[in-house]
Amino acid sequence: MPTIVRIGNLKIQIFADDHNPPHFHIVTPDHEVLVCIEDFALIAGAIDRRSLDVALAWATENREVLENEWKRLSER
């Protein structure tokens, strides 16, 4: 599972050949959540508000990176 970015103790990851809808994982030492790339809606999991805010701020600025990585990893 490629890590797209590390921000402090959190990682944003996209798994190869993962299920739809296109999404990314926000992973911290204690939590993990799946977030839809299209609208940043939470799909599953739980995470603290601070980590979620930091990750979503990055994702908002880098949606194209997330979309491109999803496409690249899903075409394998």
PyMOL Python script that loads the backbone (N, CA, C, O; Angstrom):
from pymol import cmd

cmd.read_pdbstr("""\
ATOM      1  N   MET A   1       0.835  -1.167   0.000  1.00  0.00           N
ATOM      2  CA  MET A   1       0.000   0.000   0.000  1.00  0.00           C
ATOM      3  C   MET A   1       0.881   1.231   0.000  1.00  0.00           C
ATOM      4  O   MET A   1       1.548   1.520   0.994  1.00  0.00           O
ATOM      5  N   PRO A   2       0.890   1.947  -1.085  1.00  0.00           N
ATOM      6  CA  PRO A   2       1.727   3.138  -1.168  1.00  0.00           C
ATOM      7  C   PRO A   2       1.247   4.245  -0.222  1.00  0.00           C
ATOM      8  O   PRO A   2       0.057   4.547  -0.130  1.00  0.00           O
ATOM      9  N   THR A   3       2.200   4.817   0.456  1.00  0.00           N
ATOM     10  CA  THR A   3       1.926   6.005   1.249  1.00  0.00           C
ATOM     11  C   THR A   3       2.095   7.200   0.333  1.00  0.00           C
ATOM     12  O   THR A   3       3.163   7.402  -0.243  1.00  0.00           O
ATOM     13  N   ILE A   4       1.053   7.985   0.199  1.00  0.00           N
ATOM     14  CA  ILE A   4       1.075   9.149  -0.667  1.00  0.00           C
ATOM     15  C   ILE A   4       1.816  10.289   0.017  1.00  0.00           C
ATOM     16  O   ILE A   4       2.614  10.985  -0.611  1.00  0.00           O
ATOM     17  N   VAL A   5       1.551  10.478   1.310  1.00  0.00           N
ATOM     18  CA  VAL A   5       2.207  11.546   2.071  1.00  0.00           C
ATOM     19  C   VAL A   5       2.199  11.182   3.557  1.00  0.00           C
ATOM     20  O   VAL A   5       1.293  10.505   4.043  1.00  0.00           O
ATOM     21  N   ARG A   6       3.216  11.644   4.253  1.00  0.00           N
ATOM     22  CA  ARG A   6       3.279  11.570   5.715  1.00  0.00           C
ATOM     23  C   ARG A   6       3.240  12.992   6.236  1.00  0.00           C
ATOM     24  O   ARG A   6       3.972  13.862   5.764  1.00  0.00           O
ATOM     25  N   ILE A   7       2.385  13.214   7.205  1.00  0.00           N
ATOM     26  CA  ILE A   7       2.287  14.517   7.857  1.00  0.00           C
ATOM     27  C   ILE A   7       2.338  14.237   9.354  1.00  0.00           C
ATOM     28  O   ILE A   7       1.359  13.782   9.946  1.00  0.00           O
ATOM     29  N   GLY A   8       3.471  14.509   9.950  1.00  0.00           N
ATOM     30  CA  GLY A   8       3.631  14.155  11.359  1.00  0.00           C
ATOM     31  C   GLY A   8       3.477  12.660  11.528  1.00  0.00           C
ATOM     32  O   GLY A   8       4.161  11.879  10.866  1.00  0.00           O
ATOM     33  N   ASN A   9       2.566  12.253  12.427  1.00  0.00           N
ATOM     34  CA  ASN A   9       2.383  10.820  12.675  1.00  0.00           C
ATOM     35  C   ASN A   9       1.237  10.222  11.860  1.00  0.00           C
ATOM     36  O   ASN A   9       0.824   9.090  12.111  1.00  0.00           O
ATOM     37  N   LEU A  10       0.721  10.975  10.885  1.00  0.00           N
ATOM     38  CA  LEU A  10      -0.341  10.393  10.070  1.00  0.00           C
ATOM     39  C   LEU A  10       0.146  10.124   8.658  1.00  0.00           C
ATOM     40  O   LEU A  10       1.048  10.788   8.147  1.00  0.00           O
ATOM     41  N   LYS A  11      -0.481   9.125   8.041  1.00  0.00           N
ATOM     42  CA  LYS A  11      -0.164   8.758   6.661  1.00  0.00           C
ATOM     43  C   LYS A  11      -1.441   8.771   5.857  1.00  0.00           C
ATOM     44  O   LYS A  11      -2.506   8.396   6.348  1.00  0.00           O
ATOM     45  N   ILE A  12      -1.323   9.208   4.613  1.00  0.00           N
ATOM     46  CA  ILE A  12      -2.407   9.083   3.657  1.00  0.00           C
ATOM     47  C   ILE A  12      -1.966   8.021   2.666  1.00  0.00           C
ATOM     48  O   ILE A  12      -0.916   8.137   2.034  1.00  0.00           O
ATOM     49  N   GLN A  13      -2.792   6.974   2.537  1.00  0.00           N
ATOM     50  CA  GLN A  13      -2.439   5.820   1.723  1.00  0.00           C
ATOM     51  C   GLN A  13      -3.572   5.456   0.777  1.00  0.00           C
ATOM     52  O   GLN A  13      -4.745   5.715   1.048  1.00  0.00           O
ATOM     53  N   ILE A  14      -3.187   4.847  -0.341  1.00  0.00           N
ATOM     54  CA  ILE A  14      -4.154   4.262  -1.271  1.00  0.00           C
ATOM     55  C   ILE A  14      -3.674   2.843  -1.553  1.00  0.00           C
ATOM     56  O   ILE A  14      -2.510   2.631  -1.895  1.00  0.00           O
ATOM     57  N   PHE A  15      -4.562   1.885  -1.409  1.00  0.00           N
ATOM     58  CA  PHE A  15      -4.215   0.488  -1.632  1.00  0.00           C
ATOM     59  C   PHE A  15      -4.427   0.142  -3.102  1.00  0.00           C
ATOM     60  O   PHE A  15      -5.390   0.600  -3.717  1.00  0.00           O
ATOM     61  N   ALA A  16      -3.536  -0.657  -3.661  1.00  0.00           N
ATOM     62  CA  ALA A  16      -3.683  -1.132  -5.041  1.00  0.00           C
ATOM     63  C   ALA A  16      -4.903  -2.042  -5.138  1.00  0.00           C
ATOM     64  O   ALA A  16      -5.151  -2.866  -4.258  1.00  0.00           O
ATOM     65  N   ASP A  17      -5.662  -1.877  -6.228  1.00  0.00           N
ATOM     66  CA  ASP A  17      -6.831  -2.721  -6.510  1.00  0.00           C
ATOM     67  C   ASP A  17      -7.840  -2.756  -5.369  1.00  0.00           C
ATOM     68  O   ASP A  17      -8.440  -3.798  -5.103  1.00  0.00           O
ATOM     69  N   ASP A  18      -8.029  -1.629  -4.694  1.00  0.00           N
ATOM     70  CA  ASP A  18      -8.979  -1.549  -3.585  1.00  0.00           C
ATOM     71  C   ASP A  18     -10.400  -1.414  -4.131  1.00  0.00           C
ATOM     72  O   ASP A  18     -10.593  -1.127  -5.312  1.00  0.00           O
ATOM     73  N   HIS A  19     -11.368  -1.619  -3.286  1.00  0.00           N
ATOM     74  CA  HIS A  19     -12.785  -1.568  -3.662  1.00  0.00           C
ATOM     75  C   HIS A  19     -13.230  -0.136  -3.956  1.00  0.00           C
ATOM     76  O   HIS A  19     -12.606   0.828  -3.511  1.00  0.00           O
ATOM     77  N   ASN A  20     -14.316  -0.020  -4.713  1.00  0.00           N
ATOM     78  CA  ASN A  20     -14.932   1.279  -4.976  1.00  0.00           C
ATOM     79  C   ASN A  20     -15.807   1.674  -3.799  1.00  0.00           C
ATOM     80  O   ASN A  20     -16.199   0.800  -3.024  1.00  0.00           O
ATOM     81  N   PRO A  21     -16.125   2.925  -3.632  1.00  0.00           N
ATOM     82  CA  PRO A  21     -15.771   4.076  -4.456  1.00  0.00           C
ATOM     83  C   PRO A  21     -14.301   4.439  -4.252  1.00  0.00           C
ATOM     84  O   PRO A  21     -13.692   4.034  -3.263  1.00  0.00           O
ATOM     85  N   PRO A  22     -13.730   5.205  -5.189  1.00  0.00           N
ATOM     86  CA  PRO A  22     -12.346   5.643  -5.021  1.00  0.00           C
ATOM     87  C   PRO A  22     -12.177   6.366  -3.679  1.00  0.00           C
ATOM     88  O   PRO A  22     -12.930   7.284  -3.351  1.00  0.00           O
ATOM     89  N   HIS A  23     -11.185   5.935  -2.922  1.00  0.00           N
ATOM     90  CA  HIS A  23     -10.999   6.480  -1.575  1.00  0.00           C
ATOM     91  C   HIS A  23      -9.543   6.381  -1.161  1.00  0.00           C
ATOM     92  O   HIS A  23      -8.728   5.731  -1.816  1.00  0.00           O
ATOM     93  N   PHE A  24      -9.241   7.042  -0.057  1.00  0.00           N
ATOM     94  CA  PHE A  24      -7.918   6.938   0.537  1.00  0.00           C
ATOM     95  C   PHE A  24      -8.070   6.636   2.021  1.00  0.00           C
ATOM     96  O   PHE A  24      -9.137   6.815   2.607  1.00  0.00           O
ATOM     97  N   HIS A  25      -6.986   6.179   2.604  1.00  0.00           N
ATOM     98  CA  HIS A  25      -6.951   5.835   4.017  1.00  0.00           C
ATOM     99  C   HIS A  25      -6.128   6.892   4.745  1.00  0.00           C
ATOM    100  O   HIS A  25      -5.051   7.276   4.290  1.00  0.00           O
ATOM    101  N   ILE A  26      -6.639   7.352   5.866  1.00  0.00           N
ATOM    102  CA  ILE A  26      -5.863   8.187   6.777  1.00  0.00           C
ATOM    103  C   ILE A  26      -5.522   7.282   7.947  1.00  0.00           C
ATOM    104  O   ILE A  26      -6.412   6.750   8.612  1.00  0.00           O
ATOM    105  N   VAL A  27      -4.232   7.111   8.195  1.00  0.00           N
ATOM    106  CA  VAL A  27      -3.772   6.172   9.209  1.00  0.00           C
ATOM    107  C   VAL A  27      -2.900   6.903  10.222  1.00  0.00           C
ATOM    108  O   VAL A  27      -1.961   7.609   9.855  1.00  0.00           O
ATOM    109  N   THR A  28      -3.220   6.725  11.498  1.00  0.00           N
ATOM    110  CA  THR A  28      -2.384   7.217  12.595  1.00  0.00           C
ATOM    111  C   THR A  28      -2.023   6.000  13.442  1.00  0.00           C
ATOM    112  O   THR A  28      -2.545   4.912  13.196  1.00  0.00           O
ATOM    113  N   PRO A  29      -1.151   6.152  14.423  1.00  0.00           N
ATOM    114  CA  PRO A  29      -0.826   4.988  15.252  1.00  0.00           C
ATOM    115  C   PRO A  29      -2.050   4.361  15.939  1.00  0.00           C
ATOM    116  O   PRO A  29      -2.048   3.165  16.231  1.00  0.00           O
ATOM    117  N   ASP A  30      -3.088   5.157  16.195  1.00  0.00           N
ATOM    118  CA  ASP A  30      -4.235   4.654  16.950  1.00  0.00           C
ATOM    119  C   ASP A  30      -5.533   4.543  16.156  1.00  0.00           C
ATOM    120  O   ASP A  30      -6.498   3.951  16.639  1.00  0.00           O
ATOM    121  N   HIS A  31      -5.572   5.104  14.940  1.00  0.00           N
ATOM    122  CA  HIS A  31      -6.833   5.159  14.202  1.00  0.00           C
ATOM    123  C   HIS A  31      -6.622   4.960  12.706  1.00  0.00           C
ATOM    124  O   HIS A  31      -5.517   5.107  12.184  1.00  0.00           O
ATOM    125  N   GLU A  32      -7.716   4.623  12.039  1.00  0.00           N
ATOM    126  CA  GLU A  32      -7.721   4.572  10.576  1.00  0.00           C
ATOM    127  C   GLU A  32      -9.123   4.891  10.104  1.00  0.00           C
ATOM    128  O   GLU A  32     -10.109   4.452  10.696  1.00  0.00           O
ATOM    129  N   VAL A  33      -9.200   5.662   9.028  1.00  0.00           N
ATOM    130  CA  VAL A  33     -10.479   6.021   8.441  1.00  0.00           C
ATOM    131  C   VAL A  33     -10.342   5.988   6.927  1.00  0.00           C
ATOM    132  O   VAL A  33      -9.279   6.292   6.385  1.00  0.00           O
ATOM    133  N   LEU A  34     -11.426   5.617   6.244  1.00  0.00           N
ATOM    134  CA  LEU A  34     -11.480   5.639   4.784  1.00  0.00           C
ATOM    135  C   LEU A  34     -12.293   6.856   4.364  1.00  0.00           C
ATOM    136  O   LEU A  34     -13.357   7.130   4.921  1.00  0.00           O
ATOM    137  N   VAL A  35     -11.776   7.586   3.369  1.00  0.00           N
ATOM    138  CA  VAL A  35     -12.400   8.832   2.938  1.00  0.00           C
ATOM    139  C   VAL A  35     -12.592   8.793   1.426  1.00  0.00           C
ATOM    140  O   VAL A  35     -11.660   8.478   0.686  1.00  0.00           O
ATOM    141  N   CYS A  36     -13.790   9.110   0.971  1.00  0.00           N
ATOM    142  CA  CYS A  36     -14.115   9.163  -0.448  1.00  0.00           C
ATOM    143  C   CYS A  36     -13.361  10.324  -1.096  1.00  0.00           C
ATOM    144  O   CYS A  36     -13.382  11.443  -0.582  1.00  0.00           O
ATOM    145  N   ILE A  37     -12.701  10.062  -2.217  1.00  0.00           N
ATOM    146  CA  ILE A  37     -11.948  11.110  -2.909  1.00  0.00           C
ATOM    147  C   ILE A  37     -12.886  12.161  -3.502  1.00  0.00           C
ATOM    148  O   ILE A  37     -12.557  13.347  -3.505  1.00  0.00           O
ATOM    149  N   GLU A  38     -14.030  11.747  -3.994  1.00  0.00           N
ATOM    150  CA  GLU A  38     -14.928  12.669  -4.695  1.00  0.00           C
ATOM    151  C   GLU A  38     -15.421  13.808  -3.807  1.00  0.00           C
ATOM    152  O   GLU A  38     -15.395  14.970  -4.210  1.00  0.00           O
ATOM    153  N   ASP A  39     -15.873  13.470  -2.591  1.00  0.00           N
ATOM    154  CA  ASP A  39     -16.481  14.507  -1.747  1.00  0.00           C
ATOM    155  C   ASP A  39     -15.933  14.541  -0.314  1.00  0.00           C
ATOM    156  O   ASP A  39     -16.440  15.272   0.537  1.00  0.00           O
ATOM    157  N   PHE A  40     -14.900  13.745  -0.065  1.00  0.00           N
ATOM    158  CA  PHE A  40     -14.251  13.654   1.244  1.00  0.00           C
ATOM    159  C   PHE A  40     -15.188  13.180   2.358  1.00  0.00           C
ATOM    160  O   PHE A  40     -14.948  13.458   3.533  1.00  0.00           O
ATOM    161  N   ALA A  41     -16.250  12.470   1.990  1.00  0.00           N
ATOM    162  CA  ALA A  41     -17.139  11.874   2.983  1.00  0.00           C
ATOM    163  C   ALA A  41     -16.428  10.689   3.640  1.00  0.00           C
ATOM    164  O   ALA A  41     -15.687   9.957   2.985  1.00  0.00           O
ATOM    165  N   LEU A  42     -16.662  10.512   4.933  1.00  0.00           N
ATOM    166  CA  LEU A  42     -16.091   9.374   5.646  1.00  0.00           C
ATOM    167  C   LEU A  42     -16.868   8.117   5.270  1.00  0.00           C
ATOM    168  O   LEU A  42     -18.098   8.096   5.313  1.00  0.00           O
ATOM    169  N   ILE A  43     -16.131   7.070   4.902  1.00  0.00           N
ATOM    170  CA  ILE A  43     -16.745   5.805   4.501  1.00  0.00           C
ATOM    171  C   ILE A  43     -16.783   4.841   5.682  1.00  0.00           C
ATOM    172  O   ILE A  43     -17.789   4.175   5.922  1.00  0.00           O
ATOM    173  N   ALA A  44     -15.678   4.777   6.411  1.00  0.00           N
ATOM    174  CA  ALA A  44     -15.596   3.832   7.531  1.00  0.00           C
ATOM    175  C   ALA A  44     -14.466   4.251   8.455  1.00  0.00           C
ATOM    176  O   ALA A  44     -13.566   4.996   8.065  1.00  0.00           O
ATOM    177  N   GLY A  45     -14.528   3.764   9.676  1.00  0.00           N
ATOM    178  CA  GLY A  45     -13.456   3.983  10.622  1.00  0.00           C
ATOM    179  C   GLY A  45     -13.705   5.162  11.546  1.00  0.00           C
ATOM    180  O   GLY A  45     -14.757   5.800  11.513  1.00  0.00           O
ATOM    181  N   ALA A  46     -12.705   5.427  12.368  1.00  0.00           N
ATOM    182  CA  ALA A  46     -12.772   6.522  13.337  1.00  0.00           C
ATOM    183  C   ALA A  46     -11.388   7.132  13.470  1.00  0.00           C
ATOM    184  O   ALA A  46     -10.373   6.450  13.331  1.00  0.00           O
ATOM    185  N   ILE A  47     -11.366   8.431  13.740  1.00  0.00           N
ATOM    186  CA  ILE A  47     -10.099   9.141  13.870  1.00  0.00           C
ATOM    187  C   ILE A  47     -10.344  10.395  14.693  1.00  0.00           C
ATOM    188  O   ILE A  47     -11.465  10.901  14.747  1.00  0.00           O
ATOM    189  N   ASP A  48      -9.307  10.888  15.326  1.00  0.00           N
ATOM    190  CA  ASP A  48      -9.463  12.114  16.102  1.00  0.00           C
ATOM    191  C   ASP A  48      -9.630  13.320  15.177  1.00  0.00           C
ATOM    192  O   ASP A  48      -9.124  13.321  14.055  1.00  0.00           O
ATOM    193  N   ARG A  49     -10.321  14.319  15.639  1.00  0.00           N
ATOM    194  CA  ARG A  49     -10.681  15.490  14.832  1.00  0.00           C
ATOM    195  C   ARG A  49      -9.450  16.216  14.304  1.00  0.00           C
ATOM    196  O   ARG A  49      -9.442  16.626  13.143  1.00  0.00           O
ATOM    197  N   ARG A  50      -8.410  16.388  15.117  1.00  0.00           N
ATOM    198  CA  ARG A  50      -7.222  17.119  14.677  1.00  0.00           C
ATOM    199  C   ARG A  50      -6.562  16.423  13.488  1.00  0.00           C
ATOM    200  O   ARG A  50      -6.232  17.071  12.495  1.00  0.00           O
ATOM    201  N   SER A  51      -6.371  15.118  13.585  1.00  0.00           N
ATOM    202  CA  SER A  51      -5.751  14.369  12.484  1.00  0.00           C
ATOM    203  C   SER A  51      -6.609  14.433  11.229  1.00  0.00           C
ATOM    204  O   SER A  51      -6.090  14.592  10.125  1.00  0.00           O
ATOM    205  N   LEU A  52      -7.926  14.309  11.399  1.00  0.00           N
ATOM    206  CA  LEU A  52      -8.828  14.390  10.252  1.00  0.00           C
ATOM    207  C   LEU A  52      -8.726  15.761   9.589  1.00  0.00           C
ATOM    208  O   LEU A  52      -8.646  15.854   8.364  1.00  0.00           O
ATOM    209  N   ASP A  53      -8.728  16.815  10.386  1.00  0.00           N
ATOM    210  CA  ASP A  53      -8.637  18.173   9.826  1.00  0.00           C
ATOM    211  C   ASP A  53      -7.342  18.378   9.050  1.00  0.00           C
ATOM    212  O   ASP A  53      -7.355  18.953   7.962  1.00  0.00           O
ATOM    213  N   VAL A  54      -6.228  17.913   9.601  1.00  0.00           N
ATOM    214  CA  VAL A  54      -4.932  18.054   8.930  1.00  0.00           C
ATOM    215  C   VAL A  54      -4.929  17.285   7.608  1.00  0.00           C
ATOM    216  O   VAL A  54      -4.505  17.812   6.579  1.00  0.00           O
ATOM    217  N   ALA A  55      -5.400  16.050   7.642  1.00  0.00           N
ATOM    218  CA  ALA A  55      -5.406  15.218   6.430  1.00  0.00           C
ATOM    219  C   ALA A  55      -6.345  15.776   5.369  1.00  0.00           C
ATOM    220  O   ALA A  55      -6.002  15.789   4.186  1.00  0.00           O
ATOM    221  N   LEU A  56      -7.517  16.232   5.772  1.00  0.00           N
ATOM    222  CA  LEU A  56      -8.457  16.770   4.795  1.00  0.00           C
ATOM    223  C   LEU A  56      -7.984  18.096   4.214  1.00  0.00           C
ATOM    224  O   LEU A  56      -8.286  18.405   3.061  1.00  0.00           O
ATOM    225  N   ALA A  57      -7.257  18.873   4.986  1.00  0.00           N
ATOM    226  CA  ALA A  57      -6.676  20.110   4.445  1.00  0.00           C
ATOM    227  C   ALA A  57      -5.682  19.766   3.343  1.00  0.00           C
ATOM    228  O   ALA A  57      -5.675  20.400   2.288  1.00  0.00           O
ATOM    229  N   TRP A  58      -4.836  18.751   3.590  1.00  0.00           N
ATOM    230  CA  TRP A  58      -3.883  18.320   2.561  1.00  0.00           C
ATOM    231  C   TRP A  58      -4.641  17.771   1.346  1.00  0.00           C
ATOM    232  O   TRP A  58      -4.316  18.105   0.206  1.00  0.00           O
ATOM    233  N   ALA A  59      -5.645  16.931   1.591  1.00  0.00           N
ATOM    234  CA  ALA A  59      -6.398  16.303   0.504  1.00  0.00           C
ATOM    235  C   ALA A  59      -7.102  17.347  -0.360  1.00  0.00           C
ATOM    236  O   ALA A  59      -7.154  17.209  -1.582  1.00  0.00           O
ATOM    237  N   THR A  60      -7.630  18.366   0.255  1.00  0.00           N
ATOM    238  CA  THR A  60      -8.304  19.429  -0.487  1.00  0.00           C
ATOM    239  C   THR A  60      -7.345  20.096  -1.463  1.00  0.00           C
ATOM    240  O   THR A  60      -7.719  20.401  -2.596  1.00  0.00           O
ATOM    241  N   GLU A  61      -6.126  20.318  -1.031  1.00  0.00           N
ATOM    242  CA  GLU A  61      -5.104  20.953  -1.874  1.00  0.00           C
ATOM    243  C   GLU A  61      -4.545  19.991  -2.923  1.00  0.00           C
ATOM    244  O   GLU A  61      -3.953  20.426  -3.911  1.00  0.00           O
ATOM    245  N   ASN A  62      -4.729  18.692  -2.712  1.00  0.00           N
ATOM    246  CA  ASN A  62      -4.072  17.686  -3.555  1.00  0.00           C
ATOM    247  C   ASN A  62      -5.037  16.637  -4.103  1.00  0.00           C
ATOM    248  O   ASN A  62      -4.650  15.485  -4.302  1.00  0.00           O
ATOM    249  N   ARG A  63      -6.267  17.019  -4.343  1.00  0.00           N
ATOM    250  CA  ARG A  63      -7.269  16.065  -4.845  1.00  0.00           C
ATOM    251  C   ARG A  63      -6.802  15.406  -6.144  1.00  0.00           C
ATOM    252  O   ARG A  63      -7.008  14.208  -6.336  1.00  0.00           O
ATOM    253  N   GLU A  64      -6.180  16.170  -7.027  1.00  0.00           N
ATOM    254  CA  GLU A  64      -5.715  15.617  -8.305  1.00  0.00           C
ATOM    255  C   GLU A  64      -4.666  14.526  -8.081  1.00  0.00           C
ATOM    256  O   GLU A  64      -4.664  13.519  -8.788  1.00  0.00           O
ATOM    257  N   VAL A  65      -3.794  14.713  -7.126  1.00  0.00           N
ATOM    258  CA  VAL A  65      -2.794  13.692  -6.791  1.00  0.00           C
ATOM    259  C   VAL A  65      -3.505  12.416  -6.355  1.00  0.00           C
ATOM    260  O   VAL A  65      -3.146  11.326  -6.801  1.00  0.00           O
ATOM    261  N   LEU A  66      -4.503  12.541  -5.494  1.00  0.00           N
ATOM    262  CA  LEU A  66      -5.245  11.375  -5.019  1.00  0.00           C
ATOM    263  C   LEU A  66      -5.976  10.678  -6.166  1.00  0.00           C
ATOM    264  O   LEU A  66      -5.949   9.451  -6.266  1.00  0.00           O
ATOM    265  N   GLU A  67      -6.622  11.452  -7.023  1.00  0.00           N
ATOM    266  CA  GLU A  67      -7.327  10.865  -8.160  1.00  0.00           C
ATOM    267  C   GLU A  67      -6.367  10.129  -9.089  1.00  0.00           C
ATOM    268  O   GLU A  67      -6.663   9.020  -9.534  1.00  0.00           O
ATOM    269  N   ASN A  68      -5.228  10.734  -9.381  1.00  0.00           N
ATOM    270  CA  ASN A  68      -4.242  10.103 -10.266  1.00  0.00           C
ATOM    271  C   ASN A  68      -3.663   8.837  -9.653  1.00  0.00           C
ATOM    272  O   ASN A  68      -3.479   7.840 -10.351  1.00  0.00           O
ATOM    273  N   GLU A  69      -3.377   8.865  -8.368  1.00  0.00           N
ATOM    274  CA  GLU A  69      -2.842   7.669  -7.707  1.00  0.00           C
ATOM    275  C   GLU A  69      -3.881   6.553  -7.683  1.00  0.00           C
ATOM    276  O   GLU A  69      -3.539   5.390  -7.896  1.00  0.00           O
ATOM    277  N   TRP A  70      -5.143   6.887  -7.427  1.00  0.00           N
ATOM    278  CA  TRP A  70      -6.203   5.870  -7.452  1.00  0.00           C
ATOM    279  C   TRP A  70      -6.249   5.203  -8.827  1.00  0.00           C
ATOM    280  O   TRP A  70      -6.281   3.976  -8.925  1.00  0.00           O
ATOM    281  N   LYS A  71      -6.253   6.005  -9.873  1.00  0.00           N
ATOM    282  CA  LYS A  71      -6.291   5.469 -11.243  1.00  0.00           C
ATOM    283  C   LYS A  71      -5.074   4.599 -11.531  1.00  0.00           C
ATOM    284  O   LYS A  71      -5.200   3.503 -12.077  1.00  0.00           O
ATOM    285  N   ARG A  72      -3.902   5.089 -11.163  1.00  0.00           N
ATOM    286  CA  ARG A  72      -2.668   4.349 -11.423  1.00  0.00           C
ATOM    287  C   ARG A  72      -2.675   3.000 -10.696  1.00  0.00           C
ATOM    288  O   ARG A  72      -2.315   1.980 -11.284  1.00  0.00           O
ATOM    289  N   LEU A  73      -3.074   2.990  -9.448  1.00  0.00           N
ATOM    290  CA  LEU A  73      -3.035   1.762  -8.661  1.00  0.00           C
ATOM    291  C   LEU A  73      -4.181   0.813  -9.000  1.00  0.00           C
ATOM    292  O   LEU A  73      -4.096  -0.380  -8.708  1.00  0.00           O
ATOM    293  N   SER A  74      -5.236   1.314  -9.602  1.00  0.00           N
ATOM    294  CA  SER A  74      -6.371   0.461  -9.963  1.00  0.00           C
ATOM    295  C   SER A  74      -6.200  -0.184 -11.329  1.00  0.00           C
ATOM    296  O   SER A  74      -6.934  -1.112 -11.667  1.00  0.00           O
ATOM    297  N   GLU A  75      -5.257   0.286 -12.109  1.00  0.00           N
ATOM    298  CA  GLU A  75      -5.054  -0.248 -13.459  1.00  0.00           C
ATOM    299  C   GLU A  75      -4.061  -1.398 -13.499  1.00  0.00           C
ATOM    300  O   GLU A  75      -3.749  -1.891 -14.583  1.00  0.00           O
ATOM    301  N   ARG A  76      -3.572  -1.826 -12.395  1.00  0.00           N
ATOM    302  CA  ARG A  76      -2.578  -2.904 -12.364  1.00  0.00           C
ATOM    303  C   ARG A  76      -3.180  -4.223 -12.717  1.00  0.00           C
ATOM    304  O   ARG A  76      -2.479  -5.235 -12.738  1.00  0.00           O
TER     305      ARG A  76
END
""", "prot")
cmd.dss("prot")
cmd.show_as("cartoon", "prot")
cmd.util.cbc("prot")
cmd.orient("prot")
